[in-house]
Amino acid sequence: MSFQVDTVFIWVKDLERSLPWYAALGIEAGARHGPWQEMIMAGETRLALHQGMRDEGRSTAVPSLRVADLDAEIERLAMLGIVATVPEITDTGAARFTTFTDPDGNEIQLLERR
């Protein structure tokens, strides 16, 4: 199974403070979706800033890997002893995803686009 990086979410304390910093890098803001801000990037990989504080020890940057069939991938990984940290699937209408945690505590999302 090969994966494509779909989105990298970066948690920030204050979107309004962070947006000018990213703009200075040449990354402009796109559409806002509640607490997260889509950023405009070249290519297929997306960057999104997510406003809010993470619990101590949780990742502040979370890559989201695109899969063709989320349910099949969850089942395949479960057979290998890898279970989702967040067992519920979040469905935004545009995508479905769930979260896994690697052995070092880094969060990885698997995402299926509609």
Summary of the structure (lengths in Angstrom):
residues: 114
radius of gyration: 14.7
end to end distance: 19.3
largest distance: 45.4
contacts: 280
relative contact order: 0.21
helix: 18%
strand: 44%
